[in-house]
Amino acid sequence: MPTTRRRLVRAATTIAAAVGVLLSVGLAVTPAVAASTPIDPATAKESILVIARDNSTPPAKPLPGIPVQVTGDGFDVTLATGDDGRVEVGLPGPGTFEVTLDVSKVPAGLALPSALKPSRSVEVDTGNKQVLANYIFISATAAQTQQTASPSPGATATHPKASSSSASVDFGRRIWPALATGLIFGLLLALASIGVSLIYGTTGLNNFAHGELVTFGGLMAYTFTSLAHLPGWLGIIIATVLGGAFGFAQDLGLWRPLRRKRVALIPLMIVSIGLSLAVRYLYQIIFGPGTLLLPQDSSAALTLGPVRLTSANLAAAVIAIVVLVGVAWLLTNTRIGKATRAVSDNRSLAAASGIDVESVIRIVWTAGGALAGLAGALLAYYQTVQWDSGAQILLAIFAAVTLGGLGTAYGALVGSLIIGLFINVSAIWLPANLKFVAALIAMIVILLVRPQGILGKKDRIG
């Protein structure tokens, strides 16, 4: 037995040594990260958008044909920027990826600013598409001047006050752009939220299919600008008009017959959920699952310190402000606006006063659809559009309406601005997939203090 045991031990040792040698040889001849097959960004759930631009002399110009390598988690792909200076890299999943731009292929006389490096780590959360990796090149002379003027690492390390000042400057460079983009997003959110609030006020329905009206506007803007090559302003107008027509058709073909049958609000809400799912996946069948881009100039039209806003950002903000002021004026100073507020306050009393409640509701559905279509078109320019864009912000829409006060148009505006700011500012500290958390926590805290919402009424009669 001892002899047999020694033989077994010797055999096991020999096998282990052989396996070790084979593994060593295999690791020696196998590259650490093999080149991967590029993933179509249209079908990938996550992607990185790399932009290379020459900002040495305004306006900024794209840098085509620059190789970009993206590696991470066994993934290794090298692509080149297109004629627009952009390349979107589809990813196998979420994670941290290293993006490296080959600066040797950049035209002579250009260099990255001293604060930027050719290689950078980009964190991509689940479901995040077109996570930006921006490379803005300036003249080599300006870059050299920046490098000379920058403090040495040793000087910064030996002076705590300098380190504190640097951290303060870095925070300022992050907070101001977040406030600016949060304000713009809040204005666009308000356009979509007002329709939800007015529909709830006049009918009592929480319409879960409202997000699909927003998506519809974005898809129509894409159809008429990117596919039909119409001017952007005309595409936005068409999307708004078609959004109003979609809202009118919904009320005429679905909601009005259900109201006449006196269907209760809970079944109506369930119908809206079913309609939302049906329309959403119809969008996916028609337009595909990928992200759709609208033609626009991504160069900065306005620069205020660290805040850089494109012409699309500025146009969206101005249009939203003008439309919101117009809606407020219509609700306050016109007969239909006063009738809408009367129906929202007390539907039975409004009907007894001679107001045609059904006509008011039809107008509200049409106006709500038009505002949602406009919001979707502007959001498509502000970011991108895909088949479920409206569903992605539906939670923010309901949070804004609830926070401001259900059934009040002005409350939807106030709530949207608060939610938009919280979502964008909280992204400084929170991961992208948790960006709604801070806004929802703020909503809960405010509702604990004021359950009816900021501008809502304590008692609702009727």
Residue pairs with C-beta under 8 A, 6 or more apart in sequence:
33 71
33 74
33 75
33 76
34 74
34 76
35 76
35 77
35 78
36 74
36 75
36 76
36 77
36 92
37 77
38 77
38 79
38 89
38 90
39 77
39 89
39 90
39 91
39 92
40 90
40 290
41 47
41 88
41 89
41 90
41 129
41 290
41 291
42 90
42 288
42 289
42 290
42 291
43 90
43 289
43 290
44 90
44 91
44 92
44 129
45 93
45 126
45 127
45 129
46 90
46 91
46 93
46 94
46 124
46 125
46 126
46 127
46 128
46 129
46 131
47 88
47 89
47 90
47 91
47 124
47 129
47 130
47 131
47 291
48 70
48 88
48 89
48 91
48 97
48 99
48 122
48 124
48 130
48 131
48 132
48 133
49 86
49 87
49 88
49 89
49 130
49 131
49 132
49 133
50 68
50 70
50 81
50 86
50 87
50 88
50 89
50 99
50 101
50 133
50 135
51 81
51 85
51 86
51 132
51 133
51 134
51 135
51 298
52 62
52 63
52 66
52 68
52 81
52 85
52 86
52 101
52 106
52 135
52 137
53 60
53 61
53 62
53 63
53 85
53 134
53 135
53 136
53 137
53 299
54 60
54 61
54 62
54 63
54 107
54 110
54 137
55 136
55 137
55 138
56 109
56 110
56 137
56 138
56 139
56 142
58 299
59 297
59 299
60 136
60 299
60 300
61 85
62 81
62 83
62 84
62 85
62 86
63 81
63 85
63 106
63 107
63 110
63 135
63 137
64 80
64 81
64 82
64 83
64 84
64 85
65 80
65 81
65 105
66 80
66 81
66 85
66 101
66 102
66 105
66 106
67 78
67 79
67 80
67 101
67 102
67 105
68 78
68 79
68 80
68 81
68 87
68 89
68 99
68 100
68 101
68 102
69 76
69 77
69 78
69 98
69 99
69 100
69 102
70 76
70 77
70 78
70 79
70 89
70 91
70 97
70 98
70 99
70 100
71 77
71 97
71 98
71 100
72 95
72 96
72 97
72 98
73 92
73 93
73 95
73 97
75 91
75 92
75 97
77 89
79 87
79 89
80 87
81 87
88 130
91 97
91 124
93 126
94 124
94 125
94 126
94 127
94 128
95 123
95 124
96 121
96 122
96 123
96 124
97 121
97 122
97 124
98 119
98 120
98 121
98 122
99 119
99 120
99 121
99 122
99 133
100 118
100 119
101 118
101 119
101 135
102 118
103 111
103 112
103 118
106 137
109 139
109 140
110 137
110 138
110 139
110 140
111 137
111 138
111 139
111 140
111 143
111 144
112 118
112 135
112 136
112 137
112 138
112 143
113 136
113 138
113 142
113 143
113 146
114 143
114 146
114 147
114 150
115 146
116 135
116 136
118 135
120 133
122 131
122 133
123 131
123 431
124 131
125 431
125 432
125 433
126 433
127 433
128 432
128 433
129 291
129 384
129 386
130 291
130 384
151 162
155 162
156 162
156 163
156 166
157 163
172 306
173 305
173 306
174 306
174 428
175 425
175 428
176 304
176 305
176 306
176 307
177 306
177 307
177 308
178 424
178 425
178 427
178 428
179 421
179 424
179 425
180 307
180 309
181 313
181 424
182 420
182 421
182 422
182 423
182 424
182 425
183 317
183 417
183 420
183 421
184 309
184 313
184 316
184 317
184 320
184 382
184 420
185 382
185 420
185 423
185 424
186 416
186 417
186 418
186 419
186 420
186 421
187 316
187 317
187 320
187 321
187 324
187 416
187 417
187 420
188 316
188 320
188 375
188 378
188 379
188 382
188 420
189 375
189 393
189 396
189 397
189 400
189 416
189 419
189 420
190 320
190 324
190 400
190 412
190 413
190 416
190 417
191 320
191 323
191 324
191 371
191 372
191 374
191 375
191 378
192 210
192 213
192 214
192 371
192 372
192 375
192 376
192 390
192 393
192 397
193 397
193 400
193 401
193 404
193 412
193 413
193 415
193 416
194 324
194 327
194 368
194 371
194 409
194 412
194 413
195 210
195 213
195 247
195 364
195 367
195 368
195 369
195 371
195 372
196 206
196 207
196 210
196 368
196 397
196 398
196 401
196 412
197 401
197 404
197 406
197 407
197 408
197 409
197 411
197 412
198 340
198 344
198 364
198 367
198 368
198 407
198 409
199 205
199 207
199 210
199 364
199 365
199 368
200 206
200 207
200 401
200 406
200 407
201 340
201 343
201 344
201 406
201 407
201 408
202 340
202 343
202 344
202 347
202 357
202 360
202 361
202 364
203 255
203 259
203 361
203 364
204 265
205 255
205 265
205 268
205 269
205 272
206 269
206 272
206 398
207 272
208 269
208 272
208 273
208 276
208 394
209 250
209 272
209 273
209 275
209 276
209 279
210 368
210 372
210 390
210 394
210 397
211 276
211 280
211 390
211 391
211 392
211 393
211 394
211 397
212 275
212 276
212 279
212 280
212 283
212 390
212 391
213 243
213 246
213 247
213 368
213 369
213 372
213 373
213 376
213 390
214 372
214 373
214 375
214 376
214 379
214 389
214 390
214 393
214 397
215 280
215 283
215 376
215 385
215 387
215 388
215 389
215 390
215 391
216 239
216 242
216 243
216 246
216 279
216 283
216 372
216 373
216 376
216 390
217 239
217 240
217 242
217 243
217 372
217 373
217 374
217 375
217 376
217 377
217 380
218 239
218 292
218 376
218 377
218 379
218 380
218 385
218 389
218 390
219 283
219 287
219 292
219 376
219 380
219 385
219 387
220 235
220 238
220 239
220 242
220 243
220 373
220 376
220 377
221 232
221 235
221 236
221 238
221 239
221 294
221 376
221 377
221 380
221 381
221 385
222 287
222 292
222 294
222 380
222 385
223 235
224 230
224 234
224 235
224 238
224 239
225 231
225 232
225 235
225 294
225 295
226 292
226 293
226 294
226 295
228 235
230 238
232 294
232 295
232 296
232 381
235 294
235 377
236 319
236 374
236 377
236 378
236 381
239 373
239 374
239 376
239 377
240 370
240 373
240 374
240 377
241 370
241 373
242 373
243 369
243 370
243 371
243 372
243 373
243 374
243 376
244 366
244 367
244 369
244 370
244 373
245 366
245 369
246 369
246 373
247 365
247 366
247 367
247 368
247 369
247 370
247 372
248 362
248 365
248 366
248 369
250 275
250 365
250 369
251 361
251 362
251 365
251 366
252 362
254 271
254 275
255 268
255 365
256 358
256 361
256 362
258 268
258 271
259 361
263 271
276 391
280 387
280 388
280 390
280 391
281 387
283 387
283 388
284 387
284 388
287 386
287 387
288 387
289 386
289 387
290 386
291 384
291 385
291 386
292 380
292 384
292 385
292 386
293 384
294 380
294 381
294 384
294 385
296 310
296 311
296 312
296 381
297 310
297 311
297 312
298 310
299 310
300 308
300 309
300 310
301 309
301 310
301 311
301 313
301 314
302 308
302 309
302 314
303 309
312 381
312 382
313 382
315 381
316 378
316 381
316 382
319 374
319 378
320 378
323 371
323 374
324 413
327 371
327 409
328 409
328 410
328 413
330 336
330 337
331 337
331 338
331 340
331 341
331 409
332 338
336 360
336 363
339 350
339 355
339 360
340 360
340 363
340 364
342 349
342 350
342 353
342 355
343 350
343 355
343 357
343 360
343 361
344 407
344 408
345 462
346 461
346 462
347 357
347 462
348 462
349 462
350 357
350 360
351 357
372 390
376 385
376 389
376 390
379 385
379 389
379 393
380 389
395 436
395 440
396 419
396 420
396 423
396 436
396 439
397 416
399 415
399 419
399 436
399 439
399 440
399 443
400 412
400 415
400 416
400 418
400 419
400 420
401 411
401 412
401 415
402 415
402 443
402 447
402 453
403 411
403 414
403 415
403 418
403 419
403 442
403 443
403 446
403 447
403 453
403 454
404 410
404 411
404 412
404 413
404 414
404 415
404 416
404 453
404 454
404 455
404 456
405 411
405 415
405 452
405 453
405 454
405 455
405 456
405 457
406 453
406 456
407 456
407 460
408 453
408 455
408 456
410 455
411 453
411 454
411 455
411 456
414 454
414 455
415 443
415 453
415 454
418 439
418 442
419 439
419 442
419 443
422 438
422 439
422 442
423 435
423 436
423 438
423 439
424 435
425 438
426 434
426 435
426 437
426 438
426 439
427 435
430 437
430 438
446 453
446 454
447 453
450 456
452 458
